[in-house]
Amino acid sequence: MILRNGNIFLLQTKGSSYFMQVLPSGHIEHIHYGASLISDMQYEKFMKNESAEEGLLSDMAKVLEIKHKNEGGNMVVYSKESYPLCLEVMPLEMSGFGKGDIREPLVELTFADGSSTCDFLFESAEISDELGSLETLPSSYDDLGKGAESAGEEDKAAPWEKDHAQQLTITLKDTGYDIRLKMIYKVYPECDTITRSAVLINDGDARVKVDRLLSIQIDFQQSGYQLTSFHGRWADEMGQTVSVCNAGKVVSEELAAGESGSRSNPFTMVSMPDTTETAGDCYGFNLVYSGNHYSSLSSNGTFLSRFVSGIQPTGFEWLLEAGEKFEAPEAVMTYSGRGFGGMSRSMHDFVRKHIVRGVWRDKERPILINNWEATYFNFNQNSLLKIAKEASKAGIELFVLDDGWFGKRNDDHAGLGDWIVNTKKLPDGLGGLAEKINAMGMKFGLWVEPEMVNEDSDLFRAHPEWAVRIPGRSHSVGRTQMILDLTRTDVQDYIIDALSKVFSSANISYIKWDMNRIFSDRFSLELPAERMKEFQHRYYIGLYRIMGTLTKKFPEILFEGCSAGGNRFDLGILSFFPQIWASDDTDAECRMDIQRGYSYGYPANTQGAHVSAVPNHQTLHTVPLETRFSVAAFGCFGYELNLGELSEQQRKQVADQVEFYKKWRKVFQFGDFYRLDKYRFMVVSKDKSAAVALIFQKESRPNNDYLALKTMGLDEDAVYEVANRQVSVNIKAFGSLINTMAPIHVKQDGIIHGIIARHYKMNGEKDEAVATGSMLNSCGVRLNPDYGGTGYGEDTRMFRTGDARLYVFARVE
């Protein structure tokens, strides 16, 4: 809901308020963003258009506005007319250099006369019930057909659930030049989220150089906030880092890789140091963008803090011709007074409802098997069908053919760009293979890497000018491949045409879209020298055009993004592809950390997660099959191994896992996510009728048998049946302890030991309880003890280092 009283504006969600006003000078004072300033009763009155209540806005502004009465000692006074206004001590909606605000700016421009002073002042404001879209970049949207009102539940819904999204557009005009800045705010009340974007419009006759146009600026009237950011590298993404900013500046950025990045994800959080998972103020920020990004939290000498985020200014420049406009990516922000967990769940709801789109937005995602780690490039049609046959027996729903199916692609040195099926490997083509897979009861999916080209390819030989490289200079490669110049329309058209032919050549239900290197040697033969710093941003405008065209042309295909794992895990990609491969590391223990990192800003059903073979191909680490399943279940679930090489017992275990996941899939993929602690996750269905919790054993210690599972998010008034996922235990896990019960001596791992293990299965522990949600949330349920060196049975849990357990909760109706 957006309210206006003159030039005072309140952007209101169910639990937060964003409050600002236009000053007499024309600047916009940022008064408050955080906890709600109005009650539910006032919210209801505003919705009923009881205008008498709107007088409250001016009263609120008088109480909360900055009382700026004196000129600062060595500060700059903005103007004689506005004396003693010093912009350096004012919390503002936007800032530029040159008029006294010496903090981090939202915008930097260089005008034709060489001046870089920006002086944008309020011109007009418009509130609309229709949400606009950016023309060159993806942005959030509102689906009014999914609200409580359309479902006939208006009377039962809380006020914010009856409220739909709105948009506020504030236009500022520079006092010295014919250029306008539009600041666009979208308010999504039901998920406590507000977005911002900025658009520059050149109304003059001369070119303007855009040195920086960020997407969001938030000023806080306090210092000492902490910035939580997420960093890593290939196969080890989303490591959490916390930096307190009492003074100076803390930065999280992707400087030059050209992608949103495994090195620094664009999602960040701002909070106070005492904020916890369940309590305290927490702000979540993200960008609907896939390129280099920049976020900073700074604090000045007057104890004001400023957060900004947007396109990375380093290496960026845009020449804005007369009559043209430039769009900054949309920024997303959400606030919660219920700590990191409350913020995460609001952000998850926003991403699910207002970023992800298309027919797969609300559909349960299929269980897949991918052949990559089973075969790499060494496969043929028969070997693929053998894997598919075992997958079908296990109940898996989708078979995905990864890299190596096209051109002369027998390794990673050749073939990229030549999207023609290799009939030596696949004599029946993609169509024939898909028919055989479909006959087994599974859907068929395919891997592509459309943005790349190998020098050893027909495409490169025909169009060397399409590759990104600097003429006359040696170029760098990654994974022996080069990047195609997506700033060029002819390259975009080629990719759209080539992939359209591939996607139409068979009954393809799923596409994995990969991108396996970062950028270097940025250059385009299509761009003049003075525009070469526009290359990176123009690349993403081109990529978004390609993705948008293909997803509209093939709306039934489920697309999954990938960039060497999580090197491009962002809201820009999720605007086209409903899910992204979270990491090339499938080690379950590593994935606990990686998926927990993603969980702060991204819902579980956007994260691809697979069970792979052991020793793990990235870490050589071995963890039990059940642990690999338990961790991967908290995502878009699948397998990436050769099922035919598993033992009979393991194949039965896979089939059991698949059956279990199907039963609880809706909870896993669409439930509210809770981080119980570092190694415990929980998802609770929206109606709180069902839940699944995971406990991971990071390190086993003896006599540690007093374990309890304390939950979050269950209905306090409901009664739940609680049970663990019971699994069988291989007697070999006890090693030579078998001799404490065997009538003869059994050599560990010997022939007799193997025979006993094949024919005698031990049941794991069985935990069952009935309790109220109040008991489970406040105290938890006491679990059976761990094995501690003596005794074992169905009342004892084998919980070794690297083991995991799933517990399910079903409401008793």
C-alpha positions in Angstrom: 0.0 0.0 0.0 1.3 3.5 -0.9 -0.1 6.6 0.9 0.5 10.2 0.0 -0.2 13.4 1.8 1.1 16.2 -0.3 4.7 15.4 -0.7 4.9 12.9 2.2 5.0 9.3 1.2 4.4 6.1 3.2 5.2 2.7 1.5 3.5 0.1 3.8 3.8 -3.7 3.9 2.3 -6.0 6.5 5.2 -5.6 8.8 7.3 -2.6 7.6 7.1 1.0 6.7 9.2 3.0 4.2 8.7 6.7 5.0 10.0 9.8 3.1 9.2 13.4 2.4 10.2 16.2 0.0 12.1 19.0 1.7 11.4 22.6 0.9 14.7 22.5 -1.0 13.4 19.8 -3.3 15.6 17.0 -1.9 13.8 13.9 -0.6 14.5 13.1 3.0 14.6 9.4 3.9 12.9 9.4 7.3 12.5 5.7 8.1 12.7 2.1 6.7 12.0 -0.7 9.2 9.4 -1.7 11.7 5.8 -0.7 10.9 4.8 2.8 11.9 1.1 2.0 11.8 -1.1 -0.6 13.4 -3.2 -3.2 11.7 -6.3 -1.1 12.5 -4.8 2.0 10.8 -3.8 -0.2 7.9 -7.4 -1.3 7.5 -8.7 2.2 7.6 -6.2 3.4 5.0 -7.3 0.6 2.7 -10.9 1.8 3.1 -9.7 5.2 1.8 -10.7 7.0 5.1 -8.8 10.1 4.1 -9.1 11.6 7.6 -6.4 9.1 8.6 -4.0 10.5 6.0 -3.4 13.5 8.3 -1.4 11.1 10.4 1.4 11.2 7.8 2.2 14.8 8.4 2.1 14.3 12.2 4.4 11.3 11.8 6.8 13.4 9.7 7.0 16.2 12.2 8.0 13.7 14.9 10.5 11.7 12.9 12.1 14.2 10.5 15.7 15.4 11.1 15.8 18.5 13.2 18.5 20.3 11.2 18.9 23.8 12.7 22.6 24.8 12.4 25.3 24.8 9.8 28.0 22.2 10.3 31.5 23.4 11.2 33.2 22.7 7.9 30.3 21.4 5.9 28.8 22.8 2.7 25.5 24.6 2.9 23.4 23.6 -0.1 22.1 27.1 -0.9 21.4 30.4 0.6 17.7 29.9 0.2 17.8 26.6 2.1 20.2 27.7 4.9 21.3 25.9 7.0 20.7 22.7 5.0 23.9 20.6 4.8 23.3 17.5 2.7 26.2 15.6 4.4 24.1 15.2 7.6 20.7 14.5 5.9 19.4 11.0 5.3 18.4 11.1 1.6 16.7 9.0 -1.0 19.4 9.7 -3.6 22.7 11.5 -3.7 25.2 12.8 -6.2 28.6 14.4 -5.9 29.1 18.1 -6.0 26.6 19.8 -3.7 28.0 18.9 -0.3 27.0 15.3 0.2 30.4 13.7 0.3 29.1 10.2 1.0 28.8 7.3 -1.4 26.6 8.5 -4.3 23.8 6.8 -6.2 24.6 8.6 -9.4 27.7 10.1 -11.0 27.5 11.9 -14.4 29.9 13.8 -16.6 28.2 16.5 -18.7 29.3 17.8 -22.1 31.0 20.9 -20.5 33.1 18.6 -18.2 31.1 19.3 -15.0 30.3 16.3 -12.8 28.1 18.1 -10.3 24.6 16.5 -10.0 21.8 18.4 -8.5 18.6 16.4 -8.8 15.5 17.9 -7.1 11.9 16.8 -6.8 9.6 17.4 -9.9 6.6 15.1 -9.6 5.3 11.8 -8.2 2.7 9.3 -9.4 1.1 6.3 -7.7 -0.2 3.5 -9.9 -2.0 0.2 -9.4 -0.3 -1.0 -12.5 3.3 -2.2 -12.2 5.6 -1.2 -15.0 8.5 -3.3 -16.4 12.0 -2.3 -17.4 12.5 -2.4 -21.1 16.1 -3.7 -21.2 16.3 -5.8 -18.0 14.1 -8.3 -16.1 12.1 -7.0 -13.2 9.6 -8.1 -10.6 5.9 -8.5 -11.4 2.6 -9.0 -9.6 0.2 -11.8 -10.3 -3.1 -10.5 -9.0 -4.9 -13.8 -9.8 -3.2 -15.6 -7.0 -4.3 -13.4 -4.1 -6.7 -14.2 -1.3 -9.3 -11.8 -2.8 -9.5 -13.8 -6.0 -9.9 -17.0 -4.1 -13.0 -15.7 -2.4 -11.3 -15.4 1.0 -11.3 -11.7 1.3 -13.2 -11.5 4.6 -10.9 -14.1 6.2 -7.6 -12.5 5.1 -5.5 -10.1 7.0 -5.5 -6.5 5.7 -2.2 -6.9 3.9 -3.3 -10.1 2.2 -6.2 -8.2 0.6 -3.8 -5.5 -0.6 -2.2 -5.8 -4.0 1.1 -4.4 -5.3 1.4 -0.8 -6.2 4.1 1.4 -7.8 5.3 4.9 -6.9 7.4 6.8 -9.5 9.2 9.9 -8.3 10.7 12.1 -11.0 13.7 14.4 -10.2 15.2 17.0 -12.5 18.7 18.4 -12.5 18.8 22.1 -11.8 21.6 22.8 -14.3 21.0 20.3 -17.2 18.1 18.8 -19.1 18.3 15.4 -17.5 15.7 13.6 -15.3 16.0 10.7 -12.8 13.0 8.5 -12.2 13.1 6.5 -9.0 10.6 3.6 -9.2 9.3 1.9 -6.1 7.1 -1.3 -6.1 5.4 -2.3 -2.9 4.5 -6.0 -2.3 2.6 -5.9 1.0 2.0 -9.6 1.6 5.7 -10.6 1.5 7.1 -7.4 3.2 9.1 -6.5 0.2 9.8 -3.2 -1.7 11.8 -2.9 -4.9 13.6 0.1 -6.3 15.0 1.0 -9.7 16.4 4.1 -11.3 16.0 5.4 -14.9 18.0 8.3 -16.3 16.4 10.3 -19.2 18.4 12.7 -21.3 16.1 15.5 -22.4 18.9 17.8 -23.6 20.7 18.2 -26.9 24.1 17.0 -25.7 25.5 13.6 -24.7 25.9 12.8 -21.0 28.4 10.2 -19.7 26.9 8.0 -17.0 29.8 7.0 -14.7 27.6 5.4 -12.1 23.9 4.7 -11.7 23.2 2.4 -8.7 19.8 1.0 -8.0 19.2 1.7 -4.3 20.4 4.0 -1.6 19.2 3.6 2.0 20.3 5.9 4.8 20.1 4.7 8.4 20.2 7.2 11.3 22.6 5.0 13.3 26.1 3.6 12.9 27.4 0.2 14.0 25.4 -1.9 11.5 27.0 -5.1 10.2 27.0 -6.2 6.5 26.6 -9.9 6.0 27.8 -11.0 2.6 28.4 -14.3 0.9 31.7 -15.3 -0.8 33.5 -18.3 -2.1 34.9 -19.8 -5.3 34.1 -22.5 -7.8 32.6 -25.6 -6.0 32.6 -23.7 -2.6 30.1 -21.0 -2.9 28.1 -18.9 -0.4 30.4 -18.7 2.6 29.0 -16.3 5.1 31.0 -13.3 6.1 30.1 -10.6 8.7 31.7 -7.2 8.8 30.8 -4.5 11.3 30.9 -0.9 10.0 31.4 1.7 12.8 33.2 4.0 10.4 34.5 4.0 6.9 33.1 1.5 4.4 32.5 -2.2 4.0 32.2 -3.5 0.4 30.8 -6.7 -1.2 31.4 -6.7 -4.9 32.0 -8.7 -8.1 34.6 -6.5 -9.6 35.5 -7.9 -13.0 34.4 -11.6 -13.4 31.4 -10.5 -15.5 29.0 -12.6 -13.6 27.0 -12.2 -10.4 29.5 -14.6 -9.1 30.6 -17.5 -6.8 33.2 -15.0 -5.5 30.6 -12.6 -4.2 26.8 -13.2 -4.5 24.7 -10.0 -4.9 22.5 -10.9 -1.9 23.5 -9.1 1.3 22.0 -8.4 4.7 22.3 -5.4 7.0 21.6 -5.9 10.7 22.8 -5.0 14.2 25.4 -7.2 15.8 22.9 -8.5 18.3 20.4 -9.7 15.7 19.9 -13.5 15.8 18.1 -16.1 13.7 14.8 -15.3 15.5 15.0 -11.8 16.9 16.3 -8.3 15.9 16.1 -6.0 12.9 17.3 -7.5 9.7 17.3 -6.1 6.2 17.8 -8.3 3.1 19.0 -6.8 -0.2 19.4 -8.3 -3.7 19.6 -7.2 -7.3 17.7 -8.5 -10.3 20.9 -8.6 -12.3 23.5 -11.1 -13.5 26.6 -9.0 -14.1 29.3 -7.3 -12.0 27.7 -5.8 -9.0 28.6 -3.5 -6.1 27.2 -3.2 -2.6 28.6 -1.1 0.3 27.7 -0.1 3.8 29.4 3.0 5.0 29.2 5.2 8.1 30.3 8.9 8.4 31.4 11.1 11.2 27.9 12.1 12.1 26.9 8.5 12.8 24.8 8.1 9.7 25.0 4.8 7.8 24.4 4.4 4.1 23.8 1.2 2.1 24.0 1.3 -1.7 23.8 -1.4 -4.3 23.8 -1.7 -8.1 25.9 -2.2 -11.2 29.7 -2.3 -10.4 30.9 1.3 -11.3 34.5 0.0 -11.9 34.9 -0.7 -15.6 31.4 0.7 -16.4 30.5 3.7 -18.5 27.5 4.6 -20.6 27.1 7.3 -23.1 23.6 8.6 -23.0 22.7 10.4 -26.2 20.0 13.1 -26.4 16.5 11.6 -26.1 17.8 8.3 -24.7 17.3 6.7 -21.3 19.3 4.3 -19.2 17.8 1.7 -16.8 19.5 0.5 -13.7 18.7 -3.0 -12.5 15.9 -3.4 -10.0 17.0 -3.8 -6.4 15.0 -5.8 -3.8 14.7 -5.1 -0.1 12.8 -6.7 2.7 12.8 -6.0 6.4 12.0 -8.2 9.4 12.0 -7.6 13.1 12.2 -11.4 13.6 15.8 -11.8 12.8 17.5 -13.5 9.9 14.9 -16.2 9.7 12.0 -13.8 9.4 13.8 -11.8 6.7 14.6 -15.0 4.7 11.1 -16.3 4.6 9.8 -12.9 3.3 12.5 -12.9 0.7 11.7 -16.5 -0.3 8.0 -15.6 -0.7 8.9 -12.6 -2.9 11.2 -14.7 -5.1 8.7 -17.4 -5.5 5.7 -15.1 -6.3 7.3 -12.1 -8.0 10.5 -13.2 -9.6 10.0 -16.8 -10.8 7.4 -16.9 -13.5 5.8 -19.2 -16.1 4.1 -22.5 -15.9 6.8 -24.0 -13.6 6.5 -21.3 -10.9 4.0 -23.2 -8.7 4.6 -26.7 -10.1 6.5 -29.4 -8.2 9.8 -30.0 -9.9 10.6 -33.5 -11.2 13.2 -35.8 -9.7 15.9 -36.1 -12.3 19.0 -38.1 -13.1 21.9 -36.5 -14.9 24.6 -38.6 -16.6 27.5 -36.2 -16.2 29.4 -37.7 -13.2 28.4 -41.2 -14.3 29.9 -40.9 -17.8 31.5 -37.5 -18.4 32.1 -37.3 -22.2 32.5 -41.1 -22.6 29.0 -42.4 -23.5 26.9 -43.7 -26.3 23.2 -44.4 -26.7 23.3 -47.8 -25.1 25.2 -46.7 -22.0 22.8 -43.9 -21.5 19.8 -46.2 -21.9 21.3 -48.5 -19.2 21.4 -45.7 -16.7 17.9 -44.6 -17.8 16.5 -48.1 -17.3 17.8 -48.2 -13.7 16.5 -44.7 -13.1 13.1 -45.7 -14.3 13.0 -48.7 -12.0 13.7 -46.4 -9.1 10.8 -44.1 -10.0 13.0 -41.2 -11.2 11.0 -38.9 -13.5 13.4 -37.1 -15.8 16.6 -38.2 -17.6 19.1 -35.4 -18.4 21.8 -35.8 -21.1 24.7 -33.5 -20.2 27.7 -32.3 -22.2 29.1 -34.2 -25.1 26.1 -34.9 -27.3 26.8 -32.4 -30.2 29.5 -31.7 -32.8 32.9 -33.1 -32.2 32.5 -32.8 -28.5 34.5 -35.7 -27.1 36.3 -33.5 -24.6 36.2 -29.8 -23.6 38.5 -28.7 -26.4 36.1 -28.7 -29.3 32.5 -28.4 -30.5 31.0 -25.6 -28.5 28.8 -23.5 -30.9 28.0 -26.4 -33.2 24.6 -27.4 -31.9 24.2 -30.5 -34.2 23.7 -33.9 -32.7 26.7 -36.3 -32.8 25.1 -39.3 -34.6 28.2 -41.5 -33.8 27.2 -41.4 -30.2 23.4 -41.1 -30.8 22.6 -42.9 -34.0 18.9 -42.2 -33.5 19.4 -38.6 -32.8 17.9 -36.6 -29.9 14.4 -37.5 -31.1 15.1 -41.2 -31.1 16.8 -41.1 -27.7 13.9 -39.0 -26.2 11.4 -41.5 -27.5 13.2 -44.4 -25.8 13.4 -42.4 -22.6 9.8 -41.5 -22.8 8.9 -45.2 -23.3 10.5 -45.9 -20.0 8.0 -43.5 -18.3 10.5 -40.6 -18.0 10.8 -37.1 -19.4 13.9 -36.2 -21.4 16.2 -33.2 -20.7 19.4 -31.8 -22.3 22.5 -29.7 -21.4 23.5 -26.7 -23.5 26.1 -23.9 -23.2 24.9 -21.4 -25.8 27.1 -18.4 -24.8 30.4 -20.2 -25.6 32.5 -21.2 -28.6 35.6 -23.4 -29.0 38.2 -22.3 -31.5 38.0 -25.8 -32.8 34.4 -25.5 -34.0 32.7 -24.9 -37.3 31.0 -21.9 -35.8 34.4 -20.2 -35.0 35.8 -21.1 -38.4 32.8 -19.5 -40.0 32.5 -16.5 -37.7 35.7 -15.7 -35.8 34.5 -12.1 -35.4 31.7 -13.4 -33.1 34.2 -14.4 -30.4 35.0 -11.9 -27.6 38.7 -11.0 -28.1 40.9 -8.0 -28.8 42.0 -7.9 -32.5 45.8 -8.4 -32.9 46.3 -9.4 -29.3 46.5 -12.8 -27.6 43.4 -13.8 -25.7 42.8 -15.7 -22.6 40.6 -18.8 -22.4 38.8 -20.7 -19.7 38.1 -24.4 -20.0 39.6 -23.9 -23.5 36.6 -21.9 -24.6 35.8 -18.3 -25.7 32.7 -16.2 -25.1 30.4 -15.2 -27.9 29.7 -11.5 -28.3 26.1 -11.2 -27.2 26.2 -7.5 -27.6 25.7 -8.3 -31.3 22.1 -8.8 -32.6 23.4 -11.3 -35.2 24.9 -13.5 -32.5 21.8 -13.3 -30.5 19.7 -14.3 -33.5 22.0 -17.2 -34.2 21.7 -18.6 -30.7 17.9 -18.2 -30.7 17.7 -20.0 -34.1 20.1 -22.8 -33.3 18.6 -23.6 -30.0 15.0 -23.4 -31.3 15.9 -26.1 -33.8 17.4 -28.2 -31.0 14.5 -27.7 -28.7 12.1 -28.6 -31.5 14.0 -31.7 -32.6 12.8 -33.9 -29.8 10.4 -34.2 -26.9 12.5 -32.1 -24.6 11.1 -31.3 -21.2 14.1 -29.8 -19.4 17.1 -27.7 -20.4 20.3 -27.1 -18.3 21.8 -23.8 -19.5 25.5 -23.7 -18.5 28.2 -21.0 -18.7 31.6 -22.3 -17.6 34.1 -19.3 -17.6 34.4 -15.7 -16.5 35.1 -12.8 -18.8 38.4 -11.4 -20.1 39.6 -9.4 -23.1 36.3 -7.6 -23.3 35.9 -6.2 -26.8 33.3 -6.0 -29.5 33.9 -5.2 -33.2 30.4 -3.7 -33.2 31.1 -1.1 -30.5 33.1 2.1 -31.2 36.0 2.7 -28.9 34.3 5.3 -26.7 31.6 2.8 -25.9 33.7 -0.2 -25.1 33.0 0.1 -21.3 29.4 -0.5 -22.2 30.3 -4.0 -23.3 29.5 -6.0 -20.1 26.1 -4.4 -19.5 25.1 -4.7 -23.2 26.1 -8.4 -23.0 23.5 -9.0 -20.4 20.8 -7.0 -22.2 21.5 -9.4 -25.1 21.5 -12.5 -22.9 18.2 -11.5 -21.4 16.7 -11.0 -24.9 17.8 -14.6 -25.8 16.5 -16.1 -22.6 13.2 -14.2 -22.8 12.6 -15.2 -26.4 13.4 -18.9 -25.8 11.4 -19.3 -22.6 8.4 -17.6 -24.3 8.8 -19.8 -27.3 9.1 -23.0 -25.2 7.0 -22.2 -22.1 6.6 -25.9 -21.1 10.3 -26.6 -20.8 11.7 -26.5 -17.3 15.0 -24.4 -17.6 17.7 -24.7 -15.0 20.5 -22.1 -15.0 24.1 -23.1 -14.3 27.5 -21.3 -14.5 30.2 -23.6 -13.3 27.8 -24.3 -10.5 26.8 -21.2 -8.6 28.8 -18.5 -10.5 25.6 -16.9 -11.8 23.0 -17.6 -9.1 20.9 -14.4 -9.0 17.4 -13.0 -9.5 18.2 -12.0 -13.1 18.5 -15.6 -14.1 15.6 -16.7 -11.9 13.4 -14.2 -13.8 13.7 -16.6 -16.8 14.8 -20.0 -15.3 12.8 -21.2 -12.2 15.9 -23.0 -10.7 19.7 -22.8 -10.8 22.3 -25.5 -10.2 23.6 -24.4 -6.7 27.2 -25.8 -7.0 29.4 -28.2 -8.9 30.3 -29.6 -5.5 27.9 -32.4 -4.6 29.7 -33.5 -1.4 26.8 -33.6 1.1 28.9 -32.1 3.9 30.0 -29.2 1.8 26.5 -28.8 0.4 25.2 -28.3 4.0 27.2 -25.1 4.2 26.5 -24.0 0.6 22.8 -24.6 0.7 22.6 -22.9 4.1 24.3 -19.9 2.6 21.8 -19.8 -0.3 18.9 -20.2 2.2 19.3 -16.7 3.5 18.2 -15.1 0.3 16.9 -17.9 -2.1 14.1 -20.4 -1.6 14.9 -24.1 -1.6 13.0 -24.8 -4.9 15.4 -22.5 -6.8 18.4 -24.6 -5.8 19.4 -27.7 -7.8 20.8 -30.4 -5.5 21.9 -33.9 -6.5 23.0 -37.2 -4.9 26.4 -38.2 -6.4 28.8 -41.1 -6.1 31.4 -41.6 -3.4 34.2 -40.9 -3.0 32.9 -37.6 -4.1 34.4 -36.3 -7.4 35.2 -32.9 -6.0 36.5 -33.7 -2.5 37.1 -37.5 -2.5 35.0 -37.5 0.7 32.8 -40.4 1.5 29.5 -40.0 3.3 26.6 -42.4 3.5 24.0 -42.6 0.7 21.3 -41.6 3.2 23.1 -38.4 4.2 23.6 -37.5 0.5 19.9 -37.9 0.0 18.9 -36.0 3.2 20.9 -32.9 2.2 19.9 -33.0 -1.5 16.2 -33.3 -0.6 16.3 -29.6 0.5 16.4 -28.4 -3.1 15.3 -29.4 -6.6 16.3 -33.0 -6.1 18.0 -35.5 -8.4 20.8 -38.0 -8.8 24.1 -37.7 -10.7 25.7 -41.2 -10.7 25.6 -44.5 -12.4 22.8 -46.4 -10.7 23.8 -49.6 -12.4 27.0 -49.6 -10.5 25.3 -49.5 -7.1 24.7 -52.6 -5.1 21.3 -54.2 -5.0 20.7 -52.9 -1.5 21.7 -49.3 -2.6 19.4 -49.4 -5.6 16.5 -50.4 -3.2 17.6 -47.5 -1.0 17.4 -45.1 -3.9 13.9 -46.3 -4.8 12.9 -45.8 -1.2 14.4 -42.3 -1.2 12.5 -41.4 -4.4 9.2 -42.7 -3.0 9.8 -40.7 0.3 10.7 -37.5 -1.6 7.6 -37.7 -3.8 5.4 -38.0 -0.7 7.0 -34.9 0.9 8.0 -33.0 -2.2 5.6 -30.2 -1.8 6.8 -29.5 1.7 10.5 -29.6 0.6 10.0 -27.3 -2.4 7.3 -24.8 -1.2 7.5 -24.9 2.6 8.7 -22.2 4.8 12.4 -22.7 5.6 13.9 -22.5 9.1 17.6 -22.7 10.1 17.3 -24.5 13.4 21.1 -24.2 13.9 24.2 -24.6 11.7 23.6 -28.2 10.9 19.8 -28.5 11.2 17.2 -27.4 8.7 13.4 -27.5 8.7 10.7 -26.8 6.2 7.1 -26.3 7.2 4.1 -26.4 4.8 2.3 -23.1 4.4 -0.8 -24.4 6.1 1.5 -25.9 8.9 0.0 -29.3 8.4 3.3 -31.0 7.6 7.0 -30.5 8.1 10.4 -32.2 7.6 13.5 -31.6 9.6 17.1 -32.6 9.0 19.8 -33.2 11.6 23.4 -33.6 10.3 26.1 -35.0 12.5 29.1 -32.9 11.9 31.3 -34.7 14.5 30.4 -37.8 16.5 31.4 -37.9 20.1 31.0 -40.8 22.6 28.1 -40.8 25.1 26.4 -37.9 23.4 22.9 -39.4 23.7 20.8 -36.6 25.0 19.7 -35.2 21.7 16.5 -33.2 21.3 14.9 -31.8 18.1 13.5 -28.4 18.9 11.4 -27.1 16.0 10.3 -23.8 14.6 7.2 -22.7 12.7 4.7 -25.4 13.8 1.2 -24.5 14.7 1.3 -24.0 18.5 -2.3 -25.2 18.9 -2.0 -28.3 16.7 -1.0 -31.8 17.6 1.6 -33.6 15.5 2.7 -37.1 15.0 6.5 -37.2 14.8 8.6 -39.9 13.2 12.1 -40.4 11.8 12.8 -41.7 8.4 13.8 -45.3 9.4 16.6 -46.8 7.3 18.4 -50.2 7.4 21.9 -50.5 8.7 24.6 -52.6 7.0 26.1 -54.8 9.6 29.6 -54.1 8.2 29.2 -50.6 9.7 30.0 -52.2 13.1 33.2 -53.7 11.8 34.8 -56.4 14.0 32.1 -55.8 16.7 30.2 -58.6 14.9 32.4 -61.0 16.9 30.6 -60.0 20.1 27.5 -61.8 18.8 28.7 -64.2 16.1 29.1 -67.9 17.2 32.3 -68.1 15.1 35.1 -65.6 14.5 34.3 -63.4 11.5 37.2 -61.7 9.7 36.3 -58.0 9.1 35.5 -57.4 5.4 36.1 -61.1 4.7 34.0 -63.5 2.6 31.8 -64.6 5.6 31.4 -61.0 6.7 30.1 -60.1 3.2 27.7 -63.0 3.1 26.2 -62.1 6.5 25.9 -58.4 5.3 24.0 -59.5 2.2 21.5 -61.7 4.0 21.0 -60.0 7.3 19.8 -56.4 7.6 19.6 -54.4 10.8 16.9 -51.8 11.2 17.9 -48.4 12.2 16.3 -46.7 15.2 12.6 -45.9 15.3 11.6 -42.6 16.8 7.9 -41.8 17.2 6.1 -39.3 19.3 2.9 -37.3 19.5 3.1 -33.7 20.8 1.6 -30.3 20.4 3.3 -27.7 18.3 3.8 -25.6 21.4 5.8 -28.3 23.0 7.8 -29.0 19.9 8.6 -25.3 19.3 9.5 -24.5 22.9 11.2 -27.7 24.2 11.4 -30.1 21.3 11.1 -33.9 21.2 13.7 -36.0 23.0 15.2 -38.5 20.6 16.5 -42.0 21.1 20.2 -42.2 22.3 23.2 -42.5 20.1 25.3 -45.7 20.0 27.9 -45.2 22.7 30.0 -48.3 22.7 27.5 -50.6 24.4 24.3 -52.1 23.1 22.4 -51.5 19.9 18.8 -52.0 18.8 15.8 -50.1 17.4 15.9 -47.8 20.4 19.5 -46.8 19.7 20.6 -44.5 16.9 23.8 -45.1 14.9 24.9 -41.5 14.4 28.4 -41.4 13.1 30.4 -38.4 11.8 28.7 -37.5 8.5 25.4 -39.2 9.2 22.0 -37.5 8.9 18.4 -38.1 9.9 15.2 -36.8 8.5 12.2 -36.3 10.8 8.6 -35.8 9.6 5.8 -34.0 11.3 2.1 -34.6 10.4 -0.7 -32.7 12.0 -3.3 -34.9 13.6 -6.7 -33.8 12.2 
